[in-house]
Amino acid sequence: MATIQQKIEADGIIGRFLRVPITVTNGAAAGTFVIPAGSVVTGIQRNTPVAIPGSPTNVNLRLGSAANGQQYVADVDLKAQGFDALTVLYALRNAAASTDLTVHFTVASSGGTTADQDGSIVLNVAYFIVSA
């Protein structure tokens, strides 16, 4: 379940961080999270606390406007342990300007033994609410 942390800036703008935990089972995961209307997305960071086991060639993440879509983040390999910023396509920045935005995530591995590819990834989505 996604959780929200909130911070009010000195100018009154509300900054939020949406923490989206993703459980990878047999090298795959899929789901959604919602960015509220009036928001501007400023970035997404990923945290893979422990490398995904099973020797996959890659474990790709996609973020899009529909299941398996790549409108916001194209295939990014998250198999290795690490914490870093993702390259977010401009289409996501203002996508929630006038209505709630449902973002679909898909994780799919290739190579290795998928039955052994269980792990976790956390996405940290930063955004500001600029209007209601």
Secondary structure, 3 states (H helix, E strand, C coil): CCEEEEEECCCCCEEEEEEEEEEEECCEEEEEEEECCCEEEEEEEEEECCCCCCCCCEEEEEEECCCCCCCCEEEEECCCCEEEECCCCHHHHCCCCCCCEEEEEEEEEECCCHHHCCEEEEEEEEEEECCC
